[in-house]
């Protein structure tokens, strides 16, 4: 037998397992209609005093699932979200948090803060545009769609991080441990700045606001580690009934002026051709 003093321990180093993750992104709502009148066209974006002044609330969701056979550790989830169009807010990010089975963490913005303007909820009742204020071509509810704005298919603008006018923010969410079959749920609350869209893209337009999510770790990962999602904003131009009424009278007046001008042009042409100064002896003989 060998004495215990002669036994030399040998280390094989740290055993590293490859984790298999899946990331899924979604937006709620995924479609937002924006309706405004040409009389509301903005020379500049008004400063918001509450969240309601910005626009529609939306929630971006990132789900990270461990579908492997080993736990995943030290996970960094990076979400790139368009926050500015030129110098104005595009998506005004309010908060972000990540929730797992046993923990809840607050995310952070790389080099910035959430709710940068310090806004709060407004106590005033939100305007209901579901059916009382928004009409159709028949003029229900006091407004009607401007058909001249709908004679073409609106161009869809992709507002993502590669757009020259768009600046994106990086939201970093850290997950220390994700067990086998566990799920990490990340929520990002933000508001769509409708005024900025109206200011920089007037008229009937469609926008695809694109944001992405990516998972990384200092440990090896496999599976789906990147995902892209799109929020569609449909901007429609409407006209109030009284505005359409005055516009119709202007059209009638322009038509009358045009007809009168053509009539005068015909008379002047006949006069210059001598129609009114020709010899009338032929009528005297009759």
VEXDREN-2710 file (C-alpha; in Angstrom, 1 decimal):
% VEXDREN-2710
k/r/px/py/pz
1/UNK/0.0/0.0/0.0
2/UNK/1.1/3.5/-0.7
3/UNK/1.1/6.0/2.1
4/UNK/-1.3/8.9/1.9
5/UNK/1.6/11.3/1.8
6/UNK/2.7/9.9/-1.5
7/UNK/-0.8/10.6/-3.2
8/UNK/-0.5/13.7/-5.5
9/UNK/-3.8/15.4/-6.2
10/UNK/-4.3/16.5/-9.9
11/UNK/-6.8/19.1/-10.9
12/UNK/-8.6/19.0/-14.3
13/UNK/-9.6/22.7/-14.0
14/UNK/-13.1/24.2/-13.9
15/UNK/-15.7/22.2/-15.8
16/UNK/-17.6/24.5/-18.1
17/UNK/-21.0/23.6/-19.5
18/UNK/-22.5/25.1/-22.6
19/UNK/-25.9/26.6/-21.9
20/UNK/-28.7/26.6/-24.4
21/UNK/-30.9/29.7/-24.4
22/UNK/-33.8/31.0/-26.4
23/UNK/-34.8/34.7/-26.6
24/UNK/-38.2/35.9/-27.8
25/UNK/-39.3/39.5/-28.3
26/UNK/-42.8/40.9/-28.6
27/UNK/-44.5/44.3/-28.5
28/UNK/-47.9/45.1/-26.9
29/UNK/-49.7/46.6/-28.7
30/UNK/-47.9/45.7/-32.0
31/UNK/-50.0/48.2/-34.0
32/UNK/-50.9/51.8/-33.0
33/UNK/-53.1/54.0/-35.1
34/UNK/-52.3/57.7/-34.9
35/UNK/-55.0/60.2/-36.2
36/UNK/-54.6/63.9/-36.4
37/UNK/-56.0/66.9/-38.4
38/UNK/-53.9/69.0/-40.7
39/UNK/-54.8/72.0/-38.4
40/UNK/-52.7/70.2/-35.8
41/UNK/-49.5/70.2/-37.9
42/UNK/-46.6/71.2/-35.7
43/UNK/-43.9/73.7/-36.4
44/UNK/-42.1/72.3/-33.4
45/UNK/-42.7/69.5/-30.9
46/UNK/-44.4/70.8/-27.8
47/UNK/-42.7/70.0/-24.5
48/UNK/-44.7/67.3/-22.6
49/UNK/-45.8/67.8/-19.1
50/UNK/-47.1/64.2/-18.5
51/UNK/-47.0/60.8/-20.2
52/UNK/-50.3/61.4/-21.8
53/UNK/-48.9/64.4/-23.7
54/UNK/-46.3/62.1/-25.4
55/UNK/-48.6/59.5/-27.0
56/UNK/-49.6/55.9/-26.8
57/UNK/-48.2/53.6/-24.1
58/UNK/-46.5/50.4/-25.2
59/UNK/-44.7/47.5/-23.5
60/UNK/-41.7/45.7/-25.1
61/UNK/-41.3/42.2/-23.7
62/UNK/-38.2/40.0/-23.9
63/UNK/-38.4/36.4/-22.8
64/UNK/-35.2/34.4/-22.1
65/UNK/-35.7/30.7/-21.7
66/UNK/-33.1/28.1/-20.6
67/UNK/-34.0/25.1/-22.7
68/UNK/-30.7/23.3/-22.1
69/UNK/-29.7/20.7/-19.5
70/UNK/-27.5/22.9/-17.4
71/UNK/-28.0/26.2/-15.5
72/UNK/-27.0/29.4/-17.2
73/UNK/-25.0/32.0/-15.3
74/UNK/-24.0/35.7/-15.7
75/UNK/-26.3/36.5/-18.5
76/UNK/-26.4/40.0/-20.1
77/UNK/-29.4/40.9/-22.1
78/UNK/-28.9/43.9/-24.3
79/UNK/-32.0/45.6/-25.8
80/UNK/-31.4/48.3/-28.5
81/UNK/-34.5/50.5/-28.8
82/UNK/-35.0/53.7/-30.9
83/UNK/-35.4/56.5/-28.4
84/UNK/-34.8/59.7/-30.5
85/UNK/-35.6/60.9/-34.0
86/UNK/-33.2/63.8/-34.7
87/UNK/-33.5/65.8/-31.5
88/UNK/-36.9/64.7/-30.4
89/UNK/-38.2/61.7/-28.5
90/UNK/-39.3/58.7/-30.5
91/UNK/-39.8/56.1/-27.8
92/UNK/-39.8/57.6/-24.4
93/UNK/-38.6/54.9/-22.1
94/UNK/-40.0/55.0/-18.6
95/UNK/-38.8/51.8/-16.9
96/UNK/-37.4/48.3/-17.4
97/UNK/-37.2/45.3/-15.1
98/UNK/-36.3/41.6/-15.3
99/UNK/-38.2/39.0/-13.3
100/UNK/-37.1/35.4/-12.7
101/UNK/-38.6/32.7/-10.5
102/UNK/-36.9/33.9/-7.4
103/UNK/-35.6/37.4/-8.2
104/UNK/-36.5/40.7/-9.6
105/UNK/-34.0/43.2/-10.9
106/UNK/-34.0/46.7/-12.3
107/UNK/-32.4/47.2/-15.7
108/UNK/-30.3/50.2/-16.6
109/UNK/-29.7/52.3/-19.7
110/UNK/-26.1/52.5/-20.9
111/UNK/-24.9/56.0/-20.3
112/UNK/-28.4/57.4/-19.4
113/UNK/-31.5/57.2/-17.2
114/UNK/-35.1/56.2/-17.5
115/UNK/-37.8/58.9/-17.7
116/UNK/-35.2/61.6/-18.5
117/UNK/-37.8/64.5/-18.3
118/UNK/-39.2/63.3/-14.9
119/UNK/-42.7/63.0/-16.2
120/UNK/-45.7/61.6/-14.3
121/UNK/-49.1/60.2/-15.1
122/UNK/-51.8/62.8/-15.9
123/UNK/-55.0/62.7/-13.9
124/UNK/-57.1/64.0/-16.7
125/UNK/-59.3/61.4/-18.5
126/UNK/-57.8/60.1/-21.7
127/UNK/-59.6/61.0/-24.9
128/UNK/-61.5/58.0/-26.3
129/UNK/-61.1/57.8/-30.0
130/UNK/-62.6/54.3/-30.4
131/UNK/-65.8/55.5/-32.0
132/UNK/-67.1/58.8/-30.6
133/UNK/-64.5/61.1/-32.1
134/UNK/-63.1/59.2/-35.0
135/UNK/-65.3/58.7/-38.0
136/UNK/-65.1/57.1/-41.3
137/UNK/-65.6/58.3/-44.9
138/UNK/-69.3/58.8/-44.0
139/UNK/-68.4/61.5/-41.5
140/UNK/-69.4/59.8/-38.3
141/UNK/-68.5/61.4/-35.0
142/UNK/-67.8/64.9/-36.4
143/UNK/-64.7/64.0/-38.5
144/UNK/-64.0/62.5/-41.9
145/UNK/-61.0/61.1/-43.6
146/UNK/-59.3/63.3/-46.2
147/UNK/-59.6/61.2/-49.3
148/UNK/-56.9/63.3/-51.1
149/UNK/-54.5/61.9/-48.5
150/UNK/-55.6/58.3/-49.1
151/UNK/-55.4/58.1/-52.9
152/UNK/-51.9/56.4/-52.5
153/UNK/-50.5/53.7/-50.3
154/UNK/-48.6/55.3/-47.5
155/UNK/-44.9/54.7/-47.6
156/UNK/-43.6/52.6/-44.7
157/UNK/-40.6/54.1/-43.0
158/UNK/-38.3/51.7/-41.1
159/UNK/-37.2/53.6/-38.0
160/UNK/-34.4/51.4/-36.6
161/UNK/-30.9/51.9/-35.3
162/UNK/-29.5/52.1/-38.9
163/UNK/-31.7/55.0/-39.8
164/UNK/-29.7/58.3/-40.2
165/UNK/-32.3/60.2/-38.1
166/UNK/-32.7/57.7/-35.3
167/UNK/-30.6/57.3/-32.2
168/UNK/-30.9/54.1/-30.2
169/UNK/-30.4/53.5/-26.5
170/UNK/-28.9/50.3/-25.0
171/UNK/-30.8/48.8/-22.1
172/UNK/-28.8/46.3/-20.1
173/UNK/-30.5/43.6/-18.0
174/UNK/-28.4/41.3/-16.0
175/UNK/-29.5/37.8/-14.9
176/UNK/-27.2/36.1/-12.4
177/UNK/-28.6/32.6/-12.7
178/UNK/-31.2/30.9/-14.8
179/UNK/-32.0/27.3/-13.9
180/UNK/-32.9/24.5/-16.3
181/UNK/-36.3/25.2/-17.9
182/UNK/-36.6/28.6/-16.1
183/UNK/-37.7/31.8/-17.8
184/UNK/-36.6/35.4/-17.3
185/UNK/-39.3/37.9/-18.2
186/UNK/-38.1/41.4/-19.1
187/UNK/-40.5/44.3/-19.5
188/UNK/-39.8/47.8/-21.0
189/UNK/-42.4/50.4/-20.6
190/UNK/-42.3/53.3/-23.1
191/UNK/-44.5/55.8/-24.9
192/UNK/-44.6/56.5/-28.6
193/UNK/-44.0/60.2/-29.3
194/UNK/-46.7/60.9/-31.8
195/UNK/-45.9/64.6/-32.1
196/UNK/-42.4/63.9/-33.3
197/UNK/-43.7/61.6/-36.0
198/UNK/-46.2/64.3/-37.1
199/UNK/-43.5/66.9/-37.1
200/UNK/-40.8/65.0/-39.0
201/UNK/-43.1/63.0/-41.3
202/UNK/-46.3/65.0/-42.1
203/UNK/-49.2/63.5/-43.9
204/UNK/-50.5/59.9/-44.0
205/UNK/-47.5/57.6/-43.3
206/UNK/-46.7/54.2/-41.9
207/UNK/-43.7/53.5/-39.6
208/UNK/-42.1/50.3/-38.6
209/UNK/-40.2/51.0/-35.3
210/UNK/-37.6/48.2/-35.0
211/UNK/-35.9/47.1/-31.8
212/UNK/-33.7/44.1/-31.0
213/UNK/-32.7/41.9/-28.1
214/UNK/-29.5/39.9/-27.6
215/UNK/-28.2/37.6/-24.9
216/UNK/-24.5/37.1/-24.1
217/UNK/-22.4/35.6/-21.3
218/UNK/-18.8/35.0/-20.4
219/UNK/-19.8/31.3/-20.5
220/UNK/-20.4/29.5/-23.8
221/UNK/-24.0/29.8/-25.2
222/UNK/-25.9/28.2/-27.9
223/UNK/-29.4/28.4/-29.3
224/UNK/-31.3/31.5/-30.4
225/UNK/-29.5/34.4/-28.8
226/UNK/-30.8/37.3/-30.9
227/UNK/-34.3/38.5/-31.8
228/UNK/-35.9/41.4/-33.6
229/UNK/-39.4/42.9/-33.2
230/UNK/-41.4/45.6/-35.0
231/UNK/-44.0/48.1/-33.8
232/UNK/-46.1/49.4/-36.6
233/UNK/-47.5/53.0/-36.3
234/UNK/-50.2/54.0/-38.9
235/UNK/-50.5/57.8/-39.1
236/UNK/-53.7/58.9/-40.7
237/UNK/-54.7/62.5/-41.6
238/UNK/-58.4/63.4/-41.0
239/UNK/-60.4/66.5/-41.6
240/UNK/-63.1/68.0/-39.5
241/UNK/-66.6/68.4/-41.0
242/UNK/-66.6/72.2/-40.9
243/UNK/-63.2/72.2/-42.5
244/UNK/-64.4/69.9/-45.3
245/UNK/-67.5/72.2/-45.7
246/UNK/-65.4/75.3/-46.2
247/UNK/-63.0/73.4/-48.5
248/UNK/-66.0/72.3/-50.7
249/UNK/-67.1/76.0/-51.0
250/UNK/-63.6/77.0/-52.0
251/UNK/-63.6/74.3/-54.7
252/UNK/-66.9/75.5/-56.0
253/UNK/-65.7/79.2/-56.0
254/UNK/-62.5/78.2/-57.9
255/UNK/-64.6/76.3/-60.5
256/UNK/-66.8/79.3/-61.0
257/UNK/-63.8/81.6/-61.4
258/UNK/-62.3/79.1/-63.8
259/UNK/-65.4/78.9/-66.0
260/UNK/-65.8/82.7/-66.0
261/UNK/-62.1/83.1/-67.0
262/UNK/-62.6/80.7/-69.9
263/UNK/-65.7/82.5/-71.0
264/UNK/-63.8/85.9/-71.0
265/UNK/-60.9/84.3/-72.9
266/UNK/-63.3/83.2/-75.6
267/UNK/-64.9/86.7/-75.8
268/UNK/-61.5/88.3/-76.1
269/UNK/-60.4/85.9/-78.8
270/UNK/-63.5/86.5/-80.8
271/UNK/-63.1/90.3/-80.4
272/UNK/-59.4/90.1/-81.6
273/UNK/-60.5/88.0/-84.6
274/UNK/-63.0/90.8/-85.6
275/UNK/-66.1/88.8/-84.9
276/UNK/-67.9/91.8/-83.4
277/UNK/-66.8/94.3/-86.2
278/UNK/-67.7/92.3/-89.3
279/UNK/-70.0/93.7/-92.1
280/UNK/-73.7/93.3/-91.3
281/UNK/-75.0/94.2/-94.9
282/UNK/-76.0/90.6/-95.4
283/UNK/-78.4/90.9/-92.5
284/UNK/-79.9/94.2/-93.9
285/UNK/-80.6/92.5/-97.2
286/UNK/-82.5/89.9/-95.3
END
